């Protein structure tokens, strides 16, 4: 080990001598006793306490810029988080004001206070837009204390006053809506119904929970009533209630179940309309098909409407043949409303026109000479149509139509009787020809002409049964293919032709099973 340098040895020697001197001085003063040590400890503790208490004020006194910066930093954090003011001094306004108290002339401190005031105005606008009137009022008060421009304060204060009035009005509307709902006036189409009042509230405050819940309850009641209406086959009421509820809330949770109930009711209503059509209850059948089509675009209901148009056309022919022109015209209008371009409807219209002309000719007070002239003209037109083979068609210009007009003028005239005798076998042959080709509607026209020409002909009974059976055969074939509408029309035609046909009960039962 190396020896210490000479100067280091001298320094250590002097230090040791001084320590021995201080020790003798300490003992001489009597400070080595326990009491002296306790006194020293108390003094040291007091000094530490004093330094702790005065450390921050002393630091502020010695280094004020550091304290101001700390306040500014804390205020910036509070401002970014939207914590503008607090009673415990943690808000941005209080922190910046504390910084201003240390140095009122600092520009960054004044800018921080101004920024806080603008932020308070922005927060007031945001809370006002959200419907938080109390929060908007508190934020506006912070801006007022920070002396933001008066014009900006007044603009927000005016909106705040208006919103407060709206809130009072909304509370009143809510109370009225809840009272109307409790009184059983959920939706009576009036301005004081519960649904109308809830809608007024939501127009002002779209997120008002009480109004949303109240409206939801009202719509649930409406949809429940729609389901009950559908279950009793009142599809018109059910559709109206469903559409009203959907108009107010397309996403209501009860809508799918209500639609399912309504579709099931529409299916039952369509089957009922098909039964009505088959039994000749045309008015009820039309109402039923229309109710079904109001619910959905049902192909079977549309097909039923087409068959219904044919049935109305047949009804027009029947009524016109009895000279019941008022009901015949109404039946024709119904047929045209359902199928304006149908050939059957056009034929029914011409038949009605012919019947009206025939009736007028029967009662027209023509002079004898004019009657003779008119009779010759009609017979000539009949011969011309017969020469072209137009015995029964086209309607209105056929030999049969001219004969009917001539018959109305002079039913006993020998020429008219002879013309009828000529047309009678043609009508019979026409019926047979169309029957073989399954042109059943045309066969029915020929059969009606045959019956008009020879109402007592014994062959008519057999012909009517054959045509009825053919309708049932074709209807059975179409029923097997799923065409229930045509099958119902075929059944109605067969019943009208021959209600005693033996095949009718079995076919009616098959059709009824298919419709259920």
DODRENTI-123849 format. One record per residue (C-alpha): x negated, y negated, z; residue number from 1. Coordinates in steps of 0.2 Angstrom, whole numbers. Example, Ala and Ser with C-alpha at 12.3 -4.5 7.8 and 13.67 -1.06 7.14 Angstrom:
DODRENTI-123849
+-------+-------+-------+-----+
!     u !     v !     w !   n !
+-------+-------+-------+-----+
!   -62 !    22 !    39 !   1 !
!   -68 !     5 !    36 !   2 !
+-------+-------+-------+-----+
This chain:
DODRENTI-123849
+-------+-------+-------+-----+
!     u !     v !     w !   n !
+-------+-------+-------+-----+
!     0 !     0 !     0 !   1 !
!    -7 !   -17 !    -5 !   2 !
!   -11 !   -30 !     8 !   3 !
!     1 !   -46 !     8 !   4 !
!    -7 !   -62 !     1 !   5 !
!   -15 !   -74 !    14 !   6 !
!    -3 !   -88 !    11 !   7 !
!    12 !   -76 !    14 !   8 !
!     5 !   -70 !    30 !   9 !
!     3 !   -87 !    36 !  10 !
!    21 !   -91 !    32 !  11 !
!    28 !   -76 !    41 !  12 !
!    18 !   -80 !    56 !  13 !
!    25 !   -98 !    57 !  14 !
!    43 !   -91 !    55 !  15 !
!    41 !   -79 !    69 !  16 !
!    34 !   -92 !    80 !  17 !
!    49 !  -104 !    77 !  18 !
!    61 !   -90 !    80 !  19 !
!    53 !   -86 !    97 !  20 !
!    54 !  -105 !   101 !  21 !
!    73 !  -106 !    96 !  22 !
!    76 !   -90 !   107 !  23 !
!    68 !   -98 !   123 !  24 !
!    78 !  -114 !   119 !  25 !
!    94 !  -104 !   118 !  26 !
!    91 !   -95 !   135 !  27 !
!    86 !  -111 !   143 !  28 !
!   102 !  -119 !   138 !  29 !
!   112 !  -105 !   145 !  30 !
!   121 !  -100 !   129 !  31 !
!   117 !   -82 !   131 !  32 !
!   131 !   -79 !   143 !  33 !
!   148 !   -71 !   138 !  34 !
!   158 !   -87 !   142 !  35 !
!   147 !   -96 !   129 !  36 !
!   150 !   -83 !   116 !  37 !
!   169 !   -84 !   118 !  38 !
!   168 !  -103 !   116 !  39 !
!   158 !  -101 !   100 !  40 !
!   171 !   -89 !    93 !  41 !
!   185 !  -100 !    97 !  42 !
!   177 !  -114 !    88 !  43 !
!   173 !  -104 !    73 !  44 !
!   191 !   -98 !    72 !  45 !
!   198 !  -115 !    73 !  46 !
!   186 !  -121 !    59 !  47 !
!   192 !  -107 !    48 !  48 !
!   210 !  -112 !    51 !  49 !
!   208 !  -130 !    47 !  50 !
!   199 !  -126 !    31 !  51 !
!   213 !  -114 !    26 !  52 !
!   227 !  -127 !    29 !  53 !
!   218 !  -142 !    20 !  54 !
!   210 !  -132 !     6 !  55 !
!   224 !  -136 !    -7 !  56 !
!   226 !  -154 !    -2 !  57 !
!   208 !  -156 !    -1 !  58 !
!   206 !  -148 !   -18 !  59 !
!   219 !  -159 !   -25 !  60 !
!   211 !  -174 !   -18 !  61 !
!   194 !  -168 !   -25 !  62 !
!   200 !  -161 !   -41 !  63 !
!   217 !  -168 !   -46 !  64 !
!   216 !  -164 !   -65 !  65 !
!   215 !  -145 !   -61 !  66 !
!   231 !  -146 !   -51 !  67 !
!   241 !  -155 !   -64 !  68 !
!   235 !  -142 !   -77 !  69 !
!   241 !  -128 !   -66 !  70 !
!   258 !  -137 !   -65 !  71 !
!   259 !  -140 !   -83 !  72 !
!   255 !  -122 !   -87 !  73 !
!   268 !  -115 !   -75 !  74 !
!   281 !  -128 !   -82 !  75 !
!   277 !  -122 !  -100 !  76 !
!   281 !  -104 !   -95 !  77 !
!   297 !  -108 !   -86 !  78 !
!   302 !  -119 !  -102 !  79 !
!   299 !  -104 !  -114 !  80 !
!   309 !   -93 !  -103 !  81 !
!   324 !  -105 !  -103 !  82 !
!   322 !  -108 !   -84 !  83 !
!   325 !  -127 !   -85 !  84 !
!   329 !  -131 !   -67 !  85 !
!   330 !  -122 !   -50 !  86 !
!   332 !  -128 !   -32 !  87 !
!   317 !  -119 !   -26 !  88 !
!   306 !  -129 !   -38 !  89 !
!   302 !  -115 !   -50 !  90 !
!   311 !  -123 !   -64 !  91 !
!   302 !  -132 !   -79 !  92 !
!   310 !  -149 !   -74 !  93 !
!   303 !  -148 !   -56 !  94 !
!   286 !  -142 !   -61 !  95 !
!   284 !  -156 !   -73 !  96 !
!   290 !  -169 !   -61 !  97 !
!   277 !  -163 !   -48 !  98 !
!   264 !  -165 !   -61 !  99 !
!   271 !  -183 !   -65 ! 100 !
!   270 !  -187 !   -46 ! 101 !
!   251 !  -183 !   -47 ! 102 !
!   248 !  -194 !   -62 ! 103 !
!   263 !  -203 !   -69 ! 104 !
!   253 !  -210 !   -84 ! 105 !
!   247 !  -194 !   -92 ! 106 !
!   254 !  -192 !  -109 ! 107 !
!   256 !  -173 !  -109 ! 108 !
!   266 !  -174 !   -93 ! 109 !
!   278 !  -186 !  -101 ! 110 !
!   279 !  -176 !  -117 ! 111 !
!   283 !  -161 !  -107 ! 112 !
!   297 !  -169 !   -97 ! 113 !
!   305 !  -176 !  -114 ! 114 !
!   303 !  -158 !  -122 ! 115 !
!   312 !  -151 !  -107 ! 116 !
!   326 !  -164 !  -109 ! 117 !
!   329 !  -159 !  -127 ! 118 !
!   328 !  -141 !  -123 ! 119 !
!   342 !  -144 !  -110 ! 120 !
!   353 !  -152 !  -124 ! 121 !
!   350 !  -137 !  -135 ! 122 !
!   354 !  -125 !  -121 ! 123 !
!   370 !  -135 !  -118 ! 124 !
!   375 !  -133 !  -136 ! 125 !
!   372 !  -114 !  -136 ! 126 !
!   382 !  -111 !  -120 ! 127 !
!   396 !  -122 !  -127 ! 128 !
!   397 !  -112 !  -143 ! 129 !
!   397 !   -96 !  -132 ! 130 !
!   411 !  -102 !  -122 ! 131 !
!   401 !  -104 !  -106 ! 132 !
!   408 !  -121 !  -101 ! 133 !
!   400 !  -120 !   -83 ! 134 !
!   383 !  -116 !   -90 ! 135 !
!   384 !  -130 !  -104 ! 136 !
!   389 !  -143 !   -90 ! 137 !
!   374 !  -138 !   -79 ! 138 !
!   362 !  -139 !   -94 ! 139 !
!   369 !  -156 !   -99 ! 140 !
!   366 !  -162 !   -81 ! 141 !
!   348 !  -157 !   -83 ! 142 !
!   347 !  -167 !   -99 ! 143 !
!   355 !  -182 !   -91 ! 144 !
!   343 !  -182 !   -76 ! 145 !
!   328 !  -182 !   -88 ! 146 !
!   336 !  -197 !   -97 ! 147 !
!   338 !  -190 !  -114 ! 148 !
!   346 !  -202 !  -127 ! 149 !
!   363 !  -207 !  -122 ! 150 !
!   371 !  -204 !  -139 ! 151 !
!   366 !  -186 !  -139 ! 152 !
!   373 !  -184 !  -121 ! 153 !
!   389 !  -192 !  -126 ! 154 !
!   392 !  -181 !  -141 ! 155 !
!   389 !  -165 !  -131 ! 156 !
!   400 !  -171 !  -117 ! 157 !
!   414 !  -175 !  -129 ! 158 !
!   413 !  -157 !  -136 ! 159 !
!   412 !  -150 !  -118 ! 160 !
!   428 !  -160 !  -113 ! 161 !
!   437 !  -153 !  -128 ! 162 !
!   432 !  -135 !  -125 ! 163 !
!   437 !  -137 !  -107 ! 164 !
!   454 !  -142 !  -113 ! 165 !
!   455 !  -127 !  -125 ! 166 !
!   450 !  -116 !  -111 ! 167 !
!   465 !  -122 !  -101 ! 168 !
!   476 !  -119 !  -116 ! 169 !
!   469 !  -102 !  -119 ! 170 !
!   472 !   -97 !  -101 ! 171 !
!   490 !  -103 !  -103 ! 172 !
!   492 !   -93 !  -119 ! 173 !
!   485 !   -78 !  -111 ! 174 !
!   497 !   -79 !   -97 ! 175 !
!   512 !   -81 !  -109 ! 176 !
!   506 !   -66 !  -119 ! 177 !
!   505 !   -55 !  -104 ! 178 !
!   522 !   -61 !   -99 ! 179 !
!   529 !   -57 !  -116 ! 180 !
!   521 !   -40 !  -116 ! 181 !
!   528 !   -36 !   -99 ! 182 !
!   546 !   -42 !  -104 ! 183 !
!   546 !   -30 !  -119 ! 184 !
!   542 !   -42 !  -133 ! 185 !
!   526 !   -35 !  -140 ! 186 !
!   530 !   -40 !  -158 ! 187 !
!   546 !   -47 !  -163 ! 188 !
!   539 !   -58 !  -177 ! 189 !
!   541 !   -73 !  -167 ! 190 !
!   528 !   -86 !  -161 ! 191 !
!   531 !   -81 !  -143 ! 192 !
!   529 !   -63 !  -145 ! 193 !
!   514 !   -55 !  -136 ! 194 !
!   505 !   -51 !  -152 ! 195 !
!   507 !   -68 !  -159 ! 196 !
!   500 !   -76 !  -143 ! 197 !
!   485 !   -64 !  -142 ! 198 !
!   481 !   -69 !  -160 ! 199 !
!   481 !   -87 !  -156 ! 200 !
!   469 !   -84 !  -142 ! 201 !
!   457 !   -74 !  -153 ! 202 !
!   458 !   -87 !  -166 ! 203 !
!   449 !   -99 !  -153 ! 204 !
!   439 !   -86 !  -144 ! 205 !
!   436 !   -71 !  -154 ! 206 !
!   427 !   -62 !  -140 ! 207 !
!   439 !   -65 !  -126 ! 208 !
!   440 !   -48 !  -118 ! 209 !
!   458 !   -50 !  -110 ! 210 !
!   465 !   -55 !  -127 ! 211 !
!   456 !   -40 !  -136 ! 212 !
!   462 !   -28 !  -123 ! 213 !
!   480 !   -35 !  -123 ! 214 !
!   481 !   -34 !  -142 ! 215 !
!   474 !   -17 !  -142 ! 216 !
!   488 !   -11 !  -130 ! 217 !
!   502 !   -20 !  -141 ! 218 !
!   495 !   -11 !  -157 ! 219 !
!   494 !     5 !  -148 ! 220 !
!   513 !     3 !  -143 ! 221 !
!   517 !    -1 !  -161 ! 222 !
!   508 !    14 !  -168 ! 223 !
!   516 !    25 !  -155 ! 224 !
!   533 !    19 !  -161 ! 225 !
!   527 !    22 !  -179 ! 226 !
!   524 !    40 !  -175 ! 227 !
!   541 !    42 !  -167 ! 228 !
!   549 !    34 !  -182 ! 229 !
!   539 !    46 !  -193 ! 230 !
!   545 !    61 !  -183 ! 231 !
!   563 !    57 !  -185 ! 232 !
!   560 !    55 !  -204 ! 233 !
!   562 !    36 !  -204 ! 234 !
!   547 !    33 !  -215 ! 235 !
!   552 !    16 !  -220 ! 236 !
!   551 !    10 !  -202 ! 237 !
!   535 !    20 !  -199 ! 238 !
!   526 !    12 !  -214 ! 239 !
!   531 !    -5 !  -209 ! 240 !
!   524 !    -3 !  -191 ! 241 !
!   508 !     5 !  -198 ! 242 !
!   505 !    -9 !  -210 ! 243 !
!   508 !   -22 !  -197 ! 244 !
!   496 !   -14 !  -185 ! 245 !
!   483 !   -11 !  -198 ! 246 !
!   484 !   -30 !  -204 ! 247 !
!   479 !   -35 !  -186 ! 248 !
!   466 !   -22 !  -183 ! 249 !
!   460 !   -11 !  -197 ! 250 !
!   449 !    -1 !  -186 ! 251 !
!   461 !     3 !  -172 ! 252 !
!   457 !    20 !  -164 ! 253 !
!   476 !    26 !  -166 ! 254 !
!   477 !    23 !  -184 ! 255 !
!   471 !    40 !  -191 ! 256 !
!   483 !    50 !  -180 ! 257 !
!   497 !    39 !  -185 ! 258 !
!   493 !    41 !  -204 ! 259 !
!   493 !    60 !  -201 ! 260 !
!   510 !    59 !  -193 ! 261 !
!   516 !    48 !  -207 ! 262 !
!   509 !    59 !  -221 ! 263 !
!   518 !    74 !  -213 ! 264 !
!   534 !    65 !  -212 ! 265 !
!   532 !    60 !  -230 ! 266 !
!   530 !    78 !  -235 ! 267 !
!   546 !    82 !  -226 ! 268 !
!   555 !    68 !  -234 ! 269 !
!   550 !    73 !  -251 ! 270 !
!   556 !    90 !  -249 ! 271 !
!   573 !    83 !  -243 ! 272 !
!   574 !    72 !  -258 ! 273 !
!   571 !    87 !  -270 ! 274 !
!   585 !    96 !  -261 ! 275 !
!   596 !    80 !  -263 ! 276 !
!   592 !    80 !  -282 ! 277 !
!   596 !    98 !  -284 ! 278 !
!   613 !    95 !  -276 ! 279 !
!   617 !    80 !  -286 ! 280 !
!   615 !    67 !  -272 ! 281 !
!   606 !    55 !  -283 ! 282 !
!   607 !    40 !  -272 ! 283 !
!   600 !    49 !  -257 ! 284 !
!   586 !    57 !  -268 ! 285 !
!   581 !    41 !  -275 ! 286 !
!   579 !    33 !  -258 ! 287 !
!   569 !    48 !  -252 ! 288 !
!   557 !    48 !  -266 ! 289 !
!   554 !    29 !  -264 ! 290 !
!   550 !    31 !  -246 ! 291 !
!   538 !    44 !  -250 ! 292 !
!   529 !    34 !  -263 ! 293 !
!   528 !    19 !  -251 ! 294 !
!   517 !    30 !  -240 ! 295 !
!   506 !    38 !  -253 ! 296 !
!   504 !    40 !  -272 ! 297 !
!   512 !    58 !  -272 ! 298 !
!   512 !    66 !  -289 ! 299 !
!   527 !    77 !  -284 ! 300 !
!   537 !    62 !  -279 ! 301 !
!   533 !    54 !  -295 ! 302 !
!   538 !    69 !  -305 ! 303 !
!   554 !    69 !  -294 ! 304 !
!   558 !    51 !  -300 ! 305 !
!   556 !    56 !  -318 ! 306 !
!   568 !    70 !  -315 ! 307 !
!   580 !    58 !  -306 ! 308 !
!   580 !    47 !  -321 ! 309 !
!   586 !    61 !  -332 ! 310 !
!   599 !    65 !  -319 ! 311 !
!   605 !    47 !  -320 ! 312 !
!   606 !    47 !  -338 ! 313 !
!   616 !    63 !  -338 ! 314 !
!   628 !    54 !  -325 ! 315 !
!   629 !    40 !  -337 ! 316 !
!   635 !    52 !  -351 ! 317 !
!   648 !    60 !  -339 ! 318 !
!   655 !    44 !  -333 ! 319 !
!   655 !    36 !  -351 ! 320 !
!   665 !    51 !  -357 ! 321 !
!   678 !    48 !  -344 ! 322 !
!   678 !    29 !  -349 ! 323 !
!   672 !    24 !  -332 ! 324 !
!   661 !    10 !  -339 ! 325 !
!   657 !     1 !  -323 ! 326 !
!   649 !    16 !  -314 ! 327 !
!   642 !    22 !  -330 ! 328 !
!   633 !     5 !  -333 ! 329 !
!   626 !     6 !  -315 ! 330 !
!   620 !    24 !  -318 ! 331 !
!   612 !    18 !  -334 ! 332 !
!   603 !     4 !  -325 ! 333 !
!   596 !    16 !  -312 ! 334 !
!   590 !    27 !  -326 ! 335 !
!   582 !    13 !  -335 ! 336 !
!   574 !     7 !  -319 ! 337 !
!   565 !    24 !  -316 ! 338 !
!   561 !    28 !  -334 ! 339 !
!   564 !    13 !  -346 ! 340 !
!   555 !    22 !  -361 ! 341 !
!   564 !    39 !  -359 ! 342 !
!   572 !    46 !  -375 ! 343 !
!   586 !    53 !  -363 ! 344 !
!   589 !    36 !  -356 ! 345 !
!   590 !    28 !  -373 ! 346 !
!   603 !    42 !  -379 ! 347 !
!   613 !    39 !  -364 ! 348 !
!   614 !    20 !  -368 ! 349 !
!   620 !    23 !  -385 ! 350 !
!   633 !    36 !  -379 ! 351 !
!   639 !    23 !  -367 ! 352 !
!   640 !    10 !  -381 ! 353 !
!   650 !    22 !  -392 ! 354 !
!   662 !    26 !  -379 ! 355 !
!   665 !     7 !  -376 ! 356 !
!   668 !     4 !  -394 ! 357 !
!   680 !    19 !  -395 ! 358 !
!   690 !    12 !  -381 ! 359 !
!   691 !    -5 !  -389 ! 360 !
!   696 !     3 !  -405 ! 361 !
!   710 !    12 !  -396 ! 362 !
!   717 !    -4 !  -389 ! 363 !
!   713 !   -16 !  -403 ! 364 !
!   729 !   -24 !  -410 ! 365 !
!   724 !   -22 !  -428 ! 366 !
!   736 !   -26 !  -442 ! 367 !
!   741 !   -10 !  -451 ! 368 !
!   732 !   -15 !  -467 ! 369 !
!   716 !   -19 !  -457 ! 370 !
!   718 !    -2 !  -448 ! 371 !
!   719 !     7 !  -464 ! 372 !
!   704 !    -2 !  -471 ! 373 !
!   694 !     1 !  -455 ! 374 !
!   699 !    20 !  -455 ! 375 !
!   693 !    22 !  -473 ! 376 !
!   677 !    13 !  -469 ! 377 !
!   673 !    25 !  -454 ! 378 !
!   677 !    41 !  -464 ! 379 !
!   666 !    35 !  -478 ! 380 !
!   652 !    32 !  -466 ! 381 !
!   655 !    49 !  -458 ! 382 !
!   654 !    58 !  -475 ! 383 !
!   638 !    48 !  -479 ! 384 !
!   630 !    54 !  -462 ! 385 !
!   636 !    72 !  -465 ! 386 !
!   628 !    72 !  -483 ! 387 !
!   611 !    68 !  -475 ! 388 !
!   614 !    81 !  -461 ! 389 !
!   616 !    68 !  -448 ! 390 !
!   630 !    77 !  -439 ! 391 !
!   626 !    73 !  -421 ! 392 !
!   610 !    63 !  -422 ! 393 !
!   605 !    49 !  -422 ! 394 !
!   616 !    43 !  -408 ! 395 !
!   627 !    29 !  -414 ! 396 !
!   625 !    32 !  -432 ! 397 !
!   629 !    51 !  -434 ! 398 !
!   645 !    59 !  -442 ! 399 !
!   651 !    63 !  -425 ! 400 !
!   650 !    45 !  -419 ! 401 !
!   660 !    39 !  -434 ! 402 !
!   673 !    53 !  -432 ! 403 !
!   676 !    47 !  -414 ! 404 !
!   679 !    29 !  -419 ! 405 !
!   691 !    35 !  -433 ! 406 !
!   700 !    46 !  -421 ! 407 !
!   702 !    32 !  -409 ! 408 !
!   710 !    22 !  -423 ! 409 !
!   722 !    36 !  -430 ! 410 !
!   721 !    52 !  -420 ! 411 !
!   735 !    60 !  -430 ! 412 !
!   729 !    55 !  -447 ! 413 !
!   727 !    71 !  -458 ! 414 !
!   710 !    65 !  -464 ! 415 !
!   704 !    63 !  -446 ! 416 !
!   710 !    80 !  -441 ! 417 !
!   702 !    88 !  -456 ! 418 !
!   685 !    79 !  -452 ! 419 !
!   686 !    86 !  -434 ! 420 !
!   688 !   103 !  -441 ! 421 !
!   673 !   101 !  -451 ! 422 !
!   662 !    94 !  -437 ! 423 !
!   667 !   107 !  -424 ! 424 !
!   657 !   122 !  -431 ! 425 !
!   643 !   110 !  -434 ! 426 !
!   643 !   106 !  -416 ! 427 !
!   644 !   124 !  -411 ! 428 !
!   629 !   129 !  -423 ! 429 !
!   619 !   114 !  -416 ! 430 !
!   621 !   120 !  -398 ! 431 !
!   615 !   138 !  -403 ! 432 !
!   601 !   131 !  -413 ! 433 !
!   594 !   120 !  -399 ! 434 !
!   597 !   134 !  -386 ! 435 !
!   586 !   146 !  -396 ! 436 !
!   572 !   133 !  -396 ! 437 !
!   574 !   129 !  -377 ! 438 !
!   579 !   111 !  -382 ! 439 !
!   591 !   111 !  -367 ! 440 !
!   595 !    93 !  -367 ! 441 !
!   599 !    92 !  -385 ! 442 !
!   609 !   108 !  -383 ! 443 !
!   619 !   100 !  -370 ! 444 !
!   623 !    85 !  -381 ! 445 !
!   630 !    97 !  -395 ! 446 !
!   640 !   106 !  -382 ! 447 !
!   648 !    90 !  -376 ! 448 !
!   652 !    86 !  -394 ! 449 !
!   660 !   103 !  -396 ! 450 !
!   670 !   102 !  -381 ! 451 !
!   676 !    84 !  -386 ! 452 !
!   681 !    91 !  -403 ! 453 !
!   689 !   107 !  -397 ! 454 !
!   693 !   106 !  -378 ! 455 !
!   703 !   122 !  -379 ! 456 !
!   691 !   133 !  -388 ! 457 !
!   689 !   149 !  -379 ! 458 !
!   670 !   150 !  -384 ! 459 !
!   666 !   135 !  -373 ! 460 !
!   666 !   145 !  -357 ! 461 !
!   654 !   157 !  -363 ! 462 !
!   643 !   144 !  -371 ! 463 !
!   643 !   134 !  -355 ! 464 !
!   637 !   149 !  -345 ! 465 !
!   624 !   153 !  -357 ! 466 !
!   617 !   136 !  -356 ! 467 !
!   617 !   136 !  -337 ! 468 !
!   608 !   153 !  -337 ! 469 !
!   595 !   146 !  -349 ! 470 !
!   592 !   131 !  -337 ! 471 !
!   590 !   143 !  -323 ! 472 !
!   578 !   153 !  -333 ! 473 !
!   567 !   139 !  -338 ! 474 !
!   568 !   131 !  -320 ! 475 !
!   562 !   148 !  -313 ! 476 !
!   547 !   148 !  -324 ! 477 !
!   543 !   130 !  -319 ! 478 !
!   546 !   133 !  -301 ! 479 !
!   533 !   147 !  -302 ! 480 !
!   521 !   135 !  -309 ! 481 !
!   524 !   123 !  -294 ! 482 !
!   535 !   110 !  -303 ! 483 !
!   548 !   109 !  -290 ! 484 !
!   555 !    92 !  -297 ! 485 !
!   560 !   100 !  -313 ! 486 !
!   567 !   116 !  -305 ! 487 !
!   578 !   105 !  -294 ! 488 !
!   584 !    96 !  -310 ! 489 !
!   587 !   113 !  -319 ! 490 !
!   598 !   118 !  -304 ! 491 !
!   608 !   102 !  -305 ! 492 !
!   611 !   105 !  -323 ! 493 !
!   616 !   123 !  -321 ! 494 !
!   628 !   119 !  -307 ! 495 !
!   636 !   105 !  -318 ! 496 !
!   638 !   117 !  -333 ! 497 !
!   644 !   132 !  -323 ! 498 !
!   645 !   132 !  -304 ! 499 !
!   650 !   150 !  -304 ! 500 !
!   635 !   157 !  -313 ! 501 !
!   629 !   173 !  -304 ! 502 !
!   611 !   168 !  -304 ! 503 !
!   614 !   151 !  -295 ! 504 !
!   613 !   157 !  -277 ! 505 !
!   596 !   166 !  -278 ! 506 !
!   588 !   152 !  -288 ! 507 !
!   594 !   139 !  -275 ! 508 !
!   587 !   150 !  -261 ! 509 !
!   570 !   151 !  -270 ! 510 !
!   570 !   132 !  -273 ! 511 !
!   575 !   129 !  -255 ! 512 !
!   561 !   139 !  -248 ! 513 !
!   548 !   130 !  -260 ! 514 !
!   554 !   114 !  -254 ! 515 !
!   552 !   118 !  -235 ! 516 !
+-------+-------+-------+-----+
